[in-house]
Amino acid sequence: MKTDKRKELFLEKFKATKGNISIASEAANMPRQTYYDWRKADKNFATAADDIIAGTGDFVESKLMQKISKDDTSSIIFYCKTKLKDRGYIERGENDVKFSGTLIGKWQD
């Protein structure tokens, strides 16, 4: 099979598997590394793969929004922590700050 046809087959499988490189490679009967080689060598292939990855992101985000619309608390919290940081929805952690093994204070992110 010619390389262009192999790329088309891989991209078809890549889309069907929602961007899973391993499963798409196996379905296209090619080594996983070939995907990375093609990405480096072929800008059009890389763009097509990126479009599939972006489409998968859109799909996943739509599923999150469906859960949010059903008042799923954990989904709402996740969205707030990832998309609304500018509104104060962030977690702060404390780390011990040590100098030569001696605790000298706490560090807050």
N, C-alpha and C positions, 0 to 999 in steps of 0.2 A: 504494500500500500504506500502511495506517495505521501510525503510529509504533510502537504496541505490537507489531504484527506484525513490523515491521522490527527492533525490538529482540530479539524472540524469534529471528528468523532469524540475526541477528548472533551472539547468544549460542550458538546451535546450532553455527555455523561456528567460533566462538571456542573452544568445547570440542573440536571435531573437529581443530582445528589446535594443540591444546595451549597455547592462550593467545597465539597469534601475532596481534597486532593488524592488521598489514598484510595478511596472507593472508586473515584472517577478513573484514576490510573489503572487500577485493576480491571475495571469494566472495559477500558480501552486497550487492555493487554499491553501495557507499557510500564517501564520503571517510573517510579515517582520522581526521580531526579530529572527525567526528561521534561517535566512541567517547568521546573526551575530553569533548565537550559533554554527552553523555548521562550520563557519570559525575558531572559537576558538578551537573546538574539533577535527577537521579533516584537517590535513595538505594537503592532496591530494585535498580535496574540495576547500580549500583556494587557492591552486596553480591553479586549473582549473578556478576558478573565476578570479584570477589575470590575467590569460592568456586571458580571454574574455575581461577584462578591457583594457589590453594592445592592443588587436586587435582593440578595439573601438578607442583608441588613434591613432593608425595607420590610421584607416579609416578617422577620423576627420582631421588628419594632411594631408592626401592625398587630401581632399576637399580644405583645405587651399592652398595647392600647386597648385591646379587647378585654384583657383582664382588669385593667384600670377602670374601664367603663362598667365592669361588674363589681366595683368596689372592693377589689382584692387588695387588702392592706399591704402585703409585702411588695406587690408590684408598684403600688403608689409610693411607698417608701423608697424603693429602688430608683424609680424615676426621679423623685425629688433629689436623692443623693447624687445622681449622675447628670441630671439636666438643669437643676435649679440651685447649683452651688452659689451662684451670684446672689441668691435670695436668702442665703444663710443655711441651706440644707447641706451641711457638711459634718463629718465626724472628726473630732479632734482626738488625737491619741497622745499619750504621755510616754516619753522615753527617758530612762535614767541617763544622766550625763556623768561619765566617770573620767577622772584624770589619774593615771597611774593607780587604778584600782580603787580610788577614793570617790565616793559619791559627792558631787559638788552641786547638784541641783537637778531639776526636772526640765525637760524640754517639751514644749507643746507644739504640735504641727497645726 
